[in-house]
Amino acid sequence: MHLASLSFSTRYGAPRAMRNTALAFVFSVTPALAAEEVTVLALGDSLTAGYGLPEGEGFVPQLQQWLRDHGEAVEVVNAGVSGDTTAGGLARLDWSLTPEVDAMIVNLGGNDMLRGLDPKLSRSNLEAILKEARARDLPVLLVGLEAPGNYGPDYKRDFDAIFPELAANYHAEIETNFFAPLAARLDEPDARQRYMQPDGIHPSAEGVAVIVDEIGPKVQALVERARD
């Protein structure tokens, strides 16, 4: 027993030095790894661009702040263009996907719906976007919308089905309806005035905050997929 203890003590200095060196290395690199940012491209239309809102109050800056408040090192790139259709988003996809992009939010289709475009065309364009993302191994959060009933039941059925079906086919995260969190609050006093801009199409800054609170955890899941 004495000899074993003596033998260990005479060699202890070297293992301890090695252990201290290893710990120093771990703690020196861990902050750098923890601070590594994930870049998320937000490809969309005016809902993404922040139409009608002061700088810093649109969807992208509010989402980025939400993510950072929840401990995520994320840069959300605003690739929203007001008036853009799914065809427009597809047309600018290649140069929008810079090498720094790690994941993508796709929030397109509202202008297709407002123009009454054939849902088959919208589906085809969105599918092409998702195919390109898959080819680049980029995880995607697909954000959908629901068509109003005034287009007829067939149009509504075909348009509403685009987003969940494509998300399932391409293993994308899904937010079925961008406006669902606001629709759930319509019974609140002055809800439309509080959460929507006067045009009745775009959310107010307060409305965006409600939407971001709902969609934020799904973007967190997207970021985790990008880090895997």
N, C-alpha and C positions, 0 to 999 in steps of 0.2 A: 504494500500500500504506500509506504513511504517512498519507495523507489519510483513508483508510477507517478506520484505527485511531483517528485523532484524532476523526473524526466519531462513532465508536462510544463513545469514552471520554467525550465531552461529554454524551452522552445516557444514560450507564450508570446514573447516580444514580436516575433515575425508575423504570426497570424493576426495579432492585434493591429499591427501596422497595415497589413493587407486589408483587414476589415475596415479600418478608418479611411483608407484610400478609396475603397469601393463605395463607402457611404458618402464620402465627399463627392465622388463622381455622380452618384445617383441624385444627390440633392442639387448638384450644379446643373444637371440637364433636365430635371423634372420641370422647373418653371418654364423653360423654353418649350418643352413639349406641351405643357398645359396651355401656353399662350398661343399655340399654333392656330391661326384663323382658318375657318372654313368659309369659302366664298360661294354664295348662293346667288344665282342669276334669277331675277324676278321678271319673267317674260310676260308681258300683258298689254292691256289697252289703258284707257283713262282711269279705270279702277286701280290699276297698279301705279300709273304715273302720278296720281294725286291731283287730278283735275279739280280746279276751283278752290284748292286749299293753300294756305300759306306754306312756305318752305318749312319743312320739319314736321308738318302735321298730316302728311299723306300716308298711304299704306306702308311704303318701304321704310321711311324713317321711323315710324311708330313701331313697326315690326322689329327693326334692328334694335331699337331701344328696349323693347320687351325682351328680346333674346339676351341682350347684355345684362339686363336687370335679373335675369334668371341664370346668370353665370356662364353664358355661351359666348365664346370668342368667334363671332360671325360677322362677316361683311356681306350685306345684302345689296346687290347691284340693281339699280332701278333701270330696267329695260322695258318700261311701259311707254307706249306711244298712243296718245289720245286718237280715237277714231279707228284704230287698227282692227282688222278682222283676223281670223285664223290664217287666212292666206298671207296677210301682211306679216304676221309673226313668223310664219314659215319662211318667207322670203328673206328676212333678216336674221334668221337663226344662225347661219354659219358664221357670220362675223360677230355675232353677239356671244357665241361660245368661245371665248378666249381661253388660252391654256390654263389660266388661273381658276376657272370655274370648277367647283367640286360637286355642285348639285343645282337643281333648277326647280323653280316654281313656275307653272304654266297657268296663266289666268286669262284665257282668251275665249271668245265665243259670244260675248254680249252684243257686239256690233253685228255679227252674223244674224243673231236673233232679231235685233231691231230692224234690220233690213229685210227680214223674211227670207234669208238665203236658205237653200236646200240643206237640211241637216246632214245629208249624205256628203255634201261638199265640206261642211265643217268637220265632220268625222274624219274624212280623208286627210285634211290638213293637220288636224291634231295628231292623228296616227303617224303621219310623217315626222312630226316633231318628236314624238315618243320613240320612234324607231331610231332617229339620229341620237337621241339621248342614250338609248340602250347601246348603240354602236360605240359610244364614247364612255360607256360604263358609268353614266351619271344617274344617280337616283333622282326621282321626280316627285313633286307634289302637284297633282292635277286638281285645279280649282274649278268647279262647275257652276252652272246656273240652272234655274228652272224657267222654262218658257211660260208666259201667261196664257190663259185659256182662250184669249181672243184670236189666236192663230188657228184654232181648231184642235180637236182631240188628237188627230193623227200627227200633226206637227209637234204638239207638246210631247206626245209619247216618244217620237223619234229623237227630238232634241234632248229631252231629259235623260234618255238612255245613253247618250254619247259618253258621258263622263264616267259613270261607274263601270260601264263595260270596257272602255279603254284602260281604265286604271287596273281592272282585274287582268286584262290581257297582257299588260306590260308591267305588272307588279309595281305600280306606282302608289304612293300615298294618295289619299283622296279626301278632298273637302267637297261634298256634293253640291252645296249651294253657298256661294259667297255671302249672300244676303240673309241666310237662315238665322243668324243671331239677332238681326234687327227685326225680322218677321216675328220672332218669338216675343218681342217687346211691344208689339203694336197696341196692346191694351193699356200701356202706360200713358198718362196724361201728356199730350203734346208730343207723342213719340215721333211722328213724321217731321215735325219742326225741329226736334232735338237731334235726330239721327240722320236726317237727309238734308241735302242742299235744296234750294228752292226749285231746281229743275226736276226734282222727283226721281232722278236717275242715279246721282252720285251721293255717296254718304258724306255727312259732315265730319269734322275732326272727331267729334264725340262718337259718331257712328263708326268711324274707322277704329277707334279705341276698343269698342265692343267687339268688332270683327276680329281684331288682332288678339284679344283675350281668348277667343274661341279657336283661332287658327294657330296660335303660337305653339301649343304643345305638338301639333302635327309637324310644324317646321322643325321643332326640336328633334322629333323622330327622324325627319329627313336628314338633319345634320349628323345624327348618330350613324345613320346608314352611310353617309359620306365618309365618316371617320373609320368605319370598319375596313 
